[in-house]
Amino acid sequence: MLLKRSVKQLLTEQEGMQGPCTLTGWVRSVRVQKNFCFLQVNDGTYFDSIQVILDQTLPNYPILLEDLSTGASVEIEGSLVKSPGGKQEVELQATRLVVLGTCPNDYPLQKKRHSFPYLRTIAHLRPRTNTQGACLRVRSLMSYAVHHFFHENGFVLVHTPIFSNLDCEGAGELFRVTRGEENFFGPQSYLNVSGQLEAEICALALSQVYTFGPTFRAENSHTSRHLSEFWMIEPEMAFCRLDRNMDVAEEFLKFLIRFGLEKGTRDLDFFAQFIEKGLIEKLSKFLETPFPRLSYTEAIEILKKAPNSFSFPVEWGCDLQAEHERYLAEEFCKGPVFLYNYPKEIKAFYMKEAPDGKTVRAVDLLVPGIGELIGGSEREDDLKVLKSKICAQGLSPEQYWWYLDLRKYGSCPHSGFGMGFERLLQMMTGMENIRDVIPFPRYPGHAEF
């Protein structure tokens, strides 16, 4: 039986690929000459395709040419040989080829370049393109890196619920869950906007936990920064104050960048060539120095003195907009920067109040090209203070009874943060629209695929 090989193996592990083998994949292009046919075949395991040579001595050669077209699936038997051409080191000399699935002329991916908005209309086919294939491989690589980091550092993975009857952020932009006209779970329930509150339960028993799963926001936003369904990474740490929370966030992000640069070289090279010039250098520079830390108050003063004309005015107490965040990261700090101690009026009820009585121990990590990548805080661990903050925001203490219990029974300082996985992928790939780094984007009016 012939050994089954992947395109990645054939192109990157050539010394161990001698001898006959079998390859399966999809035809990217067909070039017919007088006595030969050249195919570019890709199976999704690697960015580059491999060239396959068919000569006219193959059985049914004329019939094969009729069935071979861009998009067709094939099974090939052959041997890896050195290529006489200058574009690739090796090629597969076919001794047998079977067309498993033909592809008609109306195949939507005949051209080499398609716009990203167009590809979103054919989300069932766009993973076959170079860009989307690379996005999915980087997504897989970064997902592995997330789990690797936390397991190496003693965190326990927790699967938090998708359904909840609480609004973690207090924003009210939630998807309601019903069965017909009835509330299936009794009290009104929603798709969860965050796994944080449930993660706190487990952190206050296991010390260090993290969640990594889908979250949902019902805001009617059509910007390139928002999705209705996206993935969040949320570590939660007991006996941890804000400074250590920032330490962990920085170490985590730098680990992910380093991992991607080391393991995802070919795909990131493509993004650096065609999507964002200087991407590799930018990511590498993020690793060179500690991320600066500015208080919100310091950031406001910096923004007031900025030469830029902002669309949204800047005053102490305002919620920073994307233009403010990007100025701080891209122009003032020229790299990732932590902002901490935000006004308590613009942050969630669960954040620890600072001694000044005006701010809370919240933190955001701002990154060039993205804006906010990470948001976190030290959690309020005082029962009386937390209860009063819940009431002050018009929420029901009875509904949060179990969350208050965590402060009643063995409370301790604890902190955590959330990182939007798709925003991380935008940073790693240079892709401008968040809808292009998730396989099946969900946003207002779009849930077909």
C-alpha positions, 0 to 999 in steps of 0.5 A: 500500500502506498504511503499517503502524503500531504502537500506540507510533508512533500514540500517541507520534509523532502528528505523523508519523502522518497519513494512512491506515494499517494496525494489527494487534494484539489486542483488550483490550476491546469496548464496543458502543453504538447506532451505534458500537463502541469497541475497545481494541487493543494490539500489545505495543509500548507500555503503553497501548492505542489506541482504535479506532472502528467505525461501522455503515457498515463492511461486515459490521458486524453480523457483525464484532460477533459475532467481536470479543471480548477476546483476538481478533486483528485487522487494521485500516485507518483514519486517526488522528484527534483524540479528543473524549474526555478519556482519550486524545488520539487514536484510530483511525477504522477504515475496514476491520477483519478478525478474524484470530483469534477468541477464545472466552469461556473466555479466561483473561484476561477480567478486568483483574486477576489474581494473580501466582501464578495468572498463573504457571500460564498463563505462555503467556498472561501476557505479554498482561497489562499487568504482564507486558508492561511487565516484558518491555519493561523487561527488553528495555530493560535488556538493551540498556542492559547491552550499551551500557554495556560496549561504550561502555567498551571491554569485549569480549562473551564467550560462556562455556560452559553446560556445565562440569566445574568448580564455580565457587562450590564450593557443590556445588548443581549440575545434573548433565549425563548421557546416560542413565547415561553422562557425555556429556563424559567427566568428570562435567559440570554446567550452569554456575553462573557464567561467571566462570572462563572469563571470566578466561581472556579477560580475561587476554588482552583486558583487559576482557570481560563475559558475559551469559547463563543460569546454573543453581543446583540448590538446593531453594529456594522463596523469592521471591529464587531461580530455578533458571535465571536470567541473570547479567552478569559483567564481568572486568577485568585490571590491576584491584584491588578499589577500581576494581572497586567504581567500575565496579560503581557506574558500571554500576548508575547507568548502568542506572538512568539509562537506564531512567528516561529510556527506559522512562518509561511502563512505570516509571510504571505500576510506580510507580502499581500495584506500588511507590509512590515507585519513581521517586523511589527510583531517582532518589535512588540517582543522587544520591550516591556509594554508601557503602563499609563493611567487613564488620567495620564492618557487623557492629558496626552490626548488633550495635548495631541496634535490630532483633531479627534471626532470625539472630544476628550475630557476626563470621564469620557469613554475612549473611542477607537480613534483615541485608543489607536492614537495612544498605541500607534502614534504616542507609544508606537506599540502595545500600551496598558491603560489602567484605573478608569472612571468607575462610571464608565466601567462594569459593576464588578470592578474593584474600586480604587482608594481615590473613590473615583476610579476602578482597578480596570485595565485595557491593553491597546494595540496598534491597528486594533485598539483594545485587544484585552480588557480586564480588572481586579474584581470587587471582593468586598461584599458590602461594596459589591452589593451597593454597586449592583444596586447603584446600577439598577440591578437586582442583588437577588439575581446575583445572589450566588455572585455575592456568596463568593464574597461572603464565603472566603473572599480574596483578591482576584483578577482576570481579563478577556481577549477577543480571539478574532482581534488577536487574529487581526493583529497576527495577520493584518486583516482589516475586517474582523469578519474575515478572520472567522470562518462563518461571520455572524453580524446583523442581517447575516447568519446564512452559513 
